[in-house]
Amino acid sequence: MSVQTEIENKLSESIKPDYLQVINESSNHNVPPGSESHFKVTIVSDEFDGKMLVARHRIINKVLADELSGKIHALALHTYTPAEWQAKNAHAPQSPPCLGGGKQG
């Protein structure tokens, strides 16, 4: 099973989001072709209602603890309540371009 599928399955089962998008952004980074190490997660759930951003991220980090301890190098999280998602017109920000770890833009 791919790392992306593992992430999708774990988050779907534990949080039961209204919306979930997991994007493998590894190809945008200085990693070998076919890598699964850099991900962007956009997740919408009532579970985030009344929680600060850091608390939302802790929920995700706890669910993905095994993956974060080895398989995942970078995880961009965009966590929203349904009302916040609607206010954003169902759109998460794009990830910035990778500068290659030590490269200057």
OpenMM code with the backbone's topology and positions (N, CA, C; nanometers):
from openmm import Vec3, app, unit

residues = "MET SER VAL GLN THR GLU ILE GLU ASN LYS LEU SER GLU SER ILE LYS PRO ASP TYR LEU GLN VAL ILE ASN GLU SER SER ASN HIS ASN VAL PRO PRO GLY SER GLU SER HIS PHE LYS VAL THR ILE VAL SER ASP GLU PHE ASP GLY LYS MET LEU VAL ALA ARG HIS ARG ILE ILE ASN LYS VAL LEU ALA ASP GLU LEU SER GLY LYS ILE HIS ALA LEU ALA LEU HIS THR TYR THR PRO ALA GLU TRP GLN ALA LYS ASN ALA HIS ALA PRO GLN SER PRO PRO CYS LEU GLY GLY GLY LYS GLN GLY".split()
positions = [
    Vec3(0.0839, -0.1175, 0.0000),
    Vec3(0.0000, 0.0000, 0.0000),
    Vec3(0.0890, 0.1246, 0.0000),
    Vec3(0.0511, 0.2225, -0.0789),
    Vec3(0.1306, 0.3442, -0.0875),
    Vec3(0.1164, 0.4263, 0.0413),
    Vec3(0.2140, 0.5106, 0.0661),
    Vec3(0.2096, 0.5990, 0.1829),
    Vec3(0.0885, 0.6915, 0.1712),
    Vec3(0.0627, 0.7416, 0.0523),
    Vec3(-0.0523, 0.8295, 0.0314),
    Vec3(-0.1820, 0.7589, 0.0698),
    Vec3(-0.1977, 0.6350, 0.0279),
    Vec3(-0.3175, 0.5580, 0.0612),
    Vec3(-0.3267, 0.5339, 0.2116),
    Vec3(-0.2129, 0.5058, 0.2761),
    Vec3(-0.2118, 0.4883, 0.4218),
    Vec3(-0.2618, 0.6154, 0.4912),
    Vec3(-0.2134, 0.7292, 0.4463),
    Vec3(-0.2552, 0.8575, 0.5051),
    Vec3(-0.4051, 0.8763, 0.4864),
    Vec3(-0.4518, 0.8559, 0.3640),
    Vec3(-0.5944, 0.8726, 0.3346),
    Vec3(-0.6798, 0.7805, 0.4206),
    Vec3(-0.6414, 0.6548, 0.4302),
    Vec3(-0.7189, 0.5577, 0.5076),
    Vec3(-0.7224, 0.5931, 0.6558),
    Vec3(-0.6071, 0.6247, 0.7125),
    Vec3(-0.6010, 0.6553, 0.8557),
    Vec3(-0.6829, 0.7794, 0.8902),
    Vec3(-0.6696, 0.8844, 0.8105),
    Vec3(-0.7439, 1.0067, 0.8392),
    Vec3(-0.8936, 0.9879, 0.8173),
    Vec3(-0.9306, 0.9144, 0.7138),
    Vec3(-1.0727, 0.8889, 0.6873),
    Vec3(-1.1368, 0.8094, 0.8001),
    Vec3(-1.0655, 0.7090, 0.8485),
    Vec3(-1.1207, 0.6227, 0.9531),
    Vec3(-1.1269, 0.6917, 1.0884),
    Vec3(-1.0252, 0.7691, 1.1224),
    Vec3(-1.0183, 0.8256, 1.2574),
    Vec3(-1.0935, 0.9579, 1.2719),
    Vec3(-1.0914, 1.0406, 1.1681),
    Vec3(-1.1512, 1.1740, 1.1784),
    Vec3(-1.2859, 1.1819, 1.1068),
    Vec3(-1.3069, 1.0962, 1.0107),
    Vec3(-1.4296, 1.0963, 0.9313),
    Vec3(-1.4592, 1.2360, 0.8749),
    Vec3(-1.3675, 1.2864, 0.7945),
    Vec3(-1.3801, 1.4240, 0.7446),
    Vec3(-1.4935, 1.4420, 0.6443),
    Vec3(-1.5401, 1.5664, 0.6341),
    Vec3(-1.6355, 1.6024, 0.5295),
    Vec3(-1.5642, 1.6083, 0.3949),
    Vec3(-1.4367, 1.6447, 0.3997),
    Vec3(-1.3549, 1.6549, 0.2785),
    Vec3(-1.2116, 1.6192, 0.3155),
    Vec3(-1.1475, 1.5419, 0.2298),
    Vec3(-1.0077, 1.5058, 0.2504),
    Vec3(-0.9382, 1.4991, 0.1161),
    Vec3(-0.8252, 1.5689, 0.1063),
    Vec3(-0.7408, 1.5615, -0.0123),
    Vec3(-0.5970, 1.5434, 0.0352),
    Vec3(-0.5326, 1.4385, -0.0140),
    Vec3(-0.3924, 1.4124, 0.0163),
    Vec3(-0.3172, 1.4158, -0.1151),
    Vec3(-0.2193, 1.5048, -0.1235),
    Vec3(-0.1411, 1.5199, -0.2473),
    Vec3(0.0043, 1.4859, -0.2173),
    Vec3(0.0603, 1.3969, -0.2964),
    Vec3(0.2023, 1.3645, -0.2867),
    Vec3(0.2788, 1.4723, -0.3621),
    Vec3(0.3489, 1.5574, -0.2887),
    Vec3(0.4255, 1.6664, -0.3494),
    Vec3(0.5747, 1.6342, -0.3581),
    Vec3(0.6091, 1.5092, -0.3425),
    Vec3(0.7505, 1.4699, -0.3421),
    Vec3(0.8222, 1.5076, -0.4710),
    Vec3(0.7523, 1.4996, -0.5828),
    Vec3(0.8169, 1.5312, -0.7108),
    Vec3(0.8594, 1.6776, -0.7201),
    Vec3(0.8069, 1.7626, -0.6322),
    Vec3(0.8449, 1.9041, -0.6296),
    Vec3(0.9717, 1.9281, -0.5485),
    Vec3(1.0300, 1.8213, -0.4953),
    Vec3(1.1446, 1.8335, -0.4056),
    Vec3(1.2633, 1.7540, -0.4579),
    Vec3(1.3755, 1.7724, -0.3953),
    Vec3(1.4995, 1.7079, -0.4368),
    Vec3(1.5071, 1.5669, -0.3776),
    Vec3(1.4214, 1.4785, -0.4299),
    Vec3(1.4164, 1.3390, -0.3862),
    Vec3(1.4141, 1.2494, -0.5099),
    Vec3(1.4471, 1.1219, -0.4951),
    Vec3(1.4440, 1.0318, -0.6106),
    Vec3(1.3034, 1.0200, -0.6705),
    Vec3(1.2945, 0.9969, -0.8011),
    Vec3(1.1637, 0.9784, -0.8656),
    Vec3(1.0856, 0.8660, -0.7972),
    Vec3(0.9560, 0.8866, -0.7838),
    Vec3(0.8698, 0.7864, -0.7220),
    Vec3(0.8653, 0.7926, -0.5701),
    Vec3(0.9340, 0.8896, -0.5112),
    Vec3(0.9364, 0.9021, -0.3651),
    Vec3(0.7979, 0.9384, -0.3110),
    Vec3(0.7747, 0.8980, -0.1882),
    Vec3(0.6542, 0.9364, -0.1154),
    Vec3(0.6984, 0.9885, 0.0207),
    Vec3(0.7458, 1.1117, 0.0213),
    Vec3(0.8017, 1.1677, 0.1434),
    Vec3(0.7472, 1.3056, 0.1792),
    Vec3(0.6884, 1.3746, 0.0840),
    Vec3(0.6375, 1.5104, 0.1052),
    Vec3(0.4887, 1.5130, 0.0668),
    Vec3(0.4043, 1.5502, 0.1620),
    Vec3(0.2603, 1.5479, 0.1369),
    Vec3(0.1932, 1.6761, 0.1807),
    Vec3(0.0842, 1.7064, 0.1115),
    Vec3(-0.0040, 1.8165, 0.1475),
    Vec3(-0.1398, 1.7551, 0.1801),
    Vec3(-0.1916, 1.7853, 0.2982),
    Vec3(-0.3214, 1.7337, 0.3406),
    Vec3(-0.4156, 1.8508, 0.3624),
    Vec3(-0.5290, 1.8455, 0.2960),
    Vec3(-0.6375, 1.9393, 0.3204),
    Vec3(-0.7518, 1.8573, 0.3782),
    Vec3(-0.7972, 1.8954, 0.4966),
    Vec3(-0.8989, 1.8166, 0.5650),
    Vec3(-1.0009, 1.9093, 0.6301),
    Vec3(-1.1284, 1.8741, 0.6135),
    Vec3(-1.2395, 1.9518, 0.6671),
    Vec3(-1.3193, 1.8613, 0.7603),
    Vec3(-1.3369, 1.9071, 0.8840),
    Vec3(-1.4079, 1.8235, 0.9809),
    Vec3(-1.4702, 1.9082, 1.0911),
    Vec3(-1.5847, 1.8643, 1.1394),
    Vec3(-1.6468, 1.9259, 1.2570),
    Vec3(-1.5597, 1.9076, 1.3805),
    Vec3(-1.4733, 1.8072, 1.3785),
    Vec3(-1.3855, 1.7809, 1.4927),
    Vec3(-1.2938, 1.8992, 1.5228),
    Vec3(-1.2691, 1.9846, 1.4251),
    Vec3(-1.1810, 2.0993, 1.4442),
    Vec3(-1.2527, 2.2207, 1.5031),
    Vec3(-1.3840, 2.2130, 1.5139),
    Vec3(-1.4612, 2.3262, 1.5652),
    Vec3(-1.4172, 2.3633, 1.7067),
    Vec3(-1.3846, 2.4909, 1.7257),
    Vec3(-1.3437, 2.5408, 1.8561),
    Vec3(-1.1995, 2.5110, 1.8932),
    Vec3(-1.1239, 2.4496, 1.8025),
    Vec3(-0.9844, 2.4155, 1.8315),
    Vec3(-0.8898, 2.5112, 1.7595),
    Vec3(-0.7845, 2.5492, 1.8291),
    Vec3(-0.6798, 2.6317, 1.7698),
    Vec3(-0.6042, 2.5487, 1.6658),
    Vec3(-0.5311, 2.6157, 1.5796),
    Vec3(-0.4578, 2.5491, 1.4729),
    Vec3(-0.3624, 2.4422, 1.5261),
    Vec3(-0.2897, 2.4728, 1.6321),
    Vec3(-0.1929, 2.3766, 1.6853),
    Vec3(-0.2642, 2.2506, 1.7362),
    Vec3(-0.3818, 2.2651, 1.7947),
    Vec3(-0.4577, 2.1489, 1.8421),
    Vec3(-0.5044, 2.0629, 1.7246),
    Vec3(-0.5430, 2.1268, 1.6161),
    Vec3(-0.5846, 2.0539, 1.4960),
    Vec3(-0.4670, 1.9727, 1.4405),
    Vec3(-0.3514, 2.0371, 1.4353),
    Vec3(-0.2327, 1.9694, 1.3828),
    Vec3(-0.1914, 1.8537, 1.4731),
    Vec3(-0.2075, 1.8705, 1.6024),
    Vec3(-0.1750, 1.7615, 1.6956),
    Vec3(-0.2652, 1.6406, 1.6723),
    Vec3(-0.3911, 1.6645, 1.6401),
    Vec3(-0.4828, 1.5542, 1.6088),
    Vec3(-0.4298, 1.4753, 1.4894),
    Vec3(-0.3936, 1.5470, 1.3835),
    Vec3(-0.3421, 1.4826, 1.2621),
    Vec3(-0.2105, 1.4111, 1.2921),
    Vec3(-0.1204, 1.4788, 1.3617),
    Vec3(0.0102, 1.4194, 1.3935),
    Vec3(-0.0037, 1.2917, 1.4758),
    Vec3(-0.1004, 1.2888, 1.5655),
    Vec3(-0.1224, 1.1678, 1.6460),
    Vec3(-0.1701, 1.0525, 1.5586),
    Vec3(-0.2626, 1.0812, 1.4689),
    Vec3(-0.3147, 0.9778, 1.3787),
    Vec3(-0.2033, 0.9236, 1.2888),
    Vec3(-0.1143, 1.0109, 1.2442),
    Vec3(-0.0087, 0.9725, 1.1495),
    Vec3(0.1275, 0.9548, 1.2172),
    Vec3(0.1290, 0.9275, 1.3458),
    Vec3(0.2551, 0.9174, 1.4217),
    Vec3(0.3517, 0.8166, 1.3606),
    Vec3(0.3042, 0.7000, 1.3205),
    Vec3(0.3931, 0.5989, 1.2624),
    Vec3(0.4570, 0.6484, 1.1333),
    Vec3(0.3773, 0.7090, 1.0476),
    Vec3(0.4283, 0.7591, 0.9201),
    Vec3(0.5256, 0.8750, 0.9411),
    Vec3(0.4956, 0.9617, 1.0360),
    Vec3(0.5821, 1.0762, 1.0635),
    Vec3(0.7148, 1.0357, 1.1261),
    Vec3(0.7190, 0.9181, 1.1865),
    Vec3(0.8439, 0.8734, 1.2494),
    Vec3(0.9415, 0.8133, 1.1489),
    Vec3(0.9024, 0.8031, 1.0221),
    Vec3(0.9966, 0.7460, 0.9277),
    Vec3(0.9661, 0.7708, 0.7817),
    Vec3(0.8443, 0.7456, 0.7397),
    Vec3(0.8113, 0.7516, 0.5972),
    Vec3(0.7925, 0.8938, 0.5451),
    Vec3(0.7371, 0.9806, 0.6279),
    Vec3(0.7050, 1.1171, 0.5845),
    Vec3(0.8142, 1.2129, 0.6302),
    Vec3(0.8674, 1.2872, 0.5353),
    Vec3(0.9689, 1.3889, 0.5664),
    Vec3(0.9031, 1.5242, 0.5921),
    Vec3(0.7996, 1.5558, 0.5129),
    Vec3(0.7326, 1.6854, 0.5256),
    Vec3(0.5828, 1.6677, 0.5071),
    Vec3(0.5074, 1.7381, 0.5911),
    Vec3(0.3618, 1.7288, 0.5871),
    Vec3(0.3030, 1.8684, 0.6019),
    Vec3(0.2448, 1.9193, 0.4944),
    Vec3(0.1763, 2.0487, 0.4972),
    Vec3(0.0304, 2.0229, 0.5312),
    Vec3(-0.0180, 2.0861, 0.6383),
    Vec3(-0.1547, 2.0635, 0.6844),
    Vec3(-0.2399, 2.1880, 0.6664),
    Vec3(-0.3577, 2.1667, 0.6092),
    Vec3(-0.4582, 2.2709, 0.5954),
    Vec3(-0.5852, 2.2133, 0.6566),
    Vec3(-0.6175, 2.2580, 0.7780),
    Vec3(-0.7276, 2.2014, 0.8548),
    Vec3(-0.8377, 2.3050, 0.8711),
    Vec3(-0.9596, 2.2657, 0.8368),
    Vec3(-1.0713, 2.3598, 0.8388),
    Vec3(-1.1956, 2.2965, 0.9002),
    Vec3(-1.2787, 2.3809, 0.9599),
    Vec3(-1.4144, 2.3405, 0.9932),
    Vec3(-1.4957, 2.3544, 0.8639),
    Vec3(-1.6137, 2.2949, 0.8560),
    Vec3(-1.6951, 2.3138, 0.7352),
    Vec3(-1.7243, 2.4610, 0.7050),
    Vec3(-1.7502, 2.5412, 0.8080),
    Vec3(-1.7784, 2.6840, 0.7856),
    Vec3(-1.6554, 2.7574, 0.7318),
    Vec3(-1.5378, 2.7249, 0.7850),
    Vec3(-1.4138, 2.7874, 0.7365),
    Vec3(-1.3870, 2.7485, 0.5912),
    Vec3(-1.4111, 2.6226, 0.5605),
    Vec3(-1.3897, 2.5723, 0.4243),
    Vec3(-1.4832, 2.6437, 0.3269),
    Vec3(-1.6074, 2.6615, 0.3665),
    Vec3(-1.7039, 2.7314, 0.2824),
    Vec3(-1.6602, 2.8768, 0.2627),
    Vec3(-1.6121, 2.9404, 0.3683),
    Vec3(-1.5659, 3.0792, 0.3593),
    Vec3(-1.4441, 3.0926, 0.2672),
    Vec3(-1.3649, 2.9858, 0.2553),
    Vec3(-1.2481, 2.9852, 0.1662),
    Vec3(-1.2865, 2.9417, 0.0251),
    Vec3(-1.4165, 2.9286, -0.0005),
    Vec3(-1.4665, 2.8825, -0.1304),
    Vec3(-1.4101, 2.7460, -0.1671),
    Vec3(-1.3962, 2.6601, -0.0659),
    Vec3(-1.3479, 2.5228, -0.0850),
    Vec3(-1.2134, 2.5205, -0.1575),
    Vec3(-1.1219, 2.6058, -0.1095),
    Vec3(-0.9917, 2.6182, -0.1757),
    Vec3(-0.8803, 2.6336, -0.0717),
    Vec3(-0.7833, 2.5431, -0.0783),
    Vec3(-0.6653, 2.5518, 0.0089),
    Vec3(-0.5530, 2.6214, -0.0677),
    Vec3(-0.4623, 2.6866, 0.0028),
    Vec3(-0.3516, 2.7541, -0.0657),
    Vec3(-0.2576, 2.6543, -0.1337),
    Vec3(-0.1931, 2.7011, -0.2388),
    Vec3(-0.0934, 2.6190, -0.3062),
    Vec3(0.0343, 2.6183, -0.2239),
    Vec3(0.1080, 2.5091, -0.2360),
    Vec3(0.2371, 2.5011, -0.1670),
    Vec3(0.3388, 2.5877, -0.2402),
    Vec3(0.4278, 2.6516, -0.1660),
    Vec3(0.5318, 2.7323, -0.2315),
    Vec3(0.6320, 2.6416, -0.3019),
    Vec3(0.7030, 2.6937, -0.3989),
    Vec3(0.8028, 2.6113, -0.4668),
    Vec3(0.9162, 2.5731, -0.3707),
    Vec3(0.9689, 2.4549, -0.3920),
    Vec3(1.0802, 2.4066, -0.3097),
    Vec3(1.2087, 2.4740, -0.3568),
    Vec3(1.2902, 2.5152, -0.2600),
    Vec3(1.4190, 2.5756, -0.2936),
    Vec3(1.5322, 2.4744, -0.2827),
    Vec3(1.4989, 2.3456, -0.2665),
    Vec3(1.5993, 2.2403, -0.2712),
    Vec3(1.6828, 2.2223, -0.1462),
    Vec3(1.6322, 2.2584, -0.0319),
    Vec3(1.7035, 2.2327, 0.0928),
    Vec3(1.8085, 2.3370, 0.1248),
    Vec3(1.8912, 2.3751, 0.0334),
    Vec3(1.9942, 2.4739, 0.0618),
    Vec3(2.0049, 2.5760, -0.0477),
    Vec3(1.9272, 2.5576, -0.1520),
    Vec3(1.9326, 2.6495, -0.2659),
    Vec3(1.8673, 2.7818, -0.2315),
    Vec3(1.9200, 2.8857, -0.2819),
    Vec3(1.8621, 3.0190, -0.2646),
    Vec3(1.7847, 3.0551, -0.3890),
    Vec3(1.6689, 3.1224, -0.3716),
    Vec3(1.5810, 3.1585, -0.4834),
    Vec3(1.6275, 3.2723, -0.5642),
] * unit.nanometer
topology = app.Topology()
chain = topology.addChain("A")
for resn in residues:
    res = topology.addResidue(resn, chain)
    for name in ("N", "CA", "C"):
        topology.addAtom(name, app.Element.getBySymbol(name[0]), res)
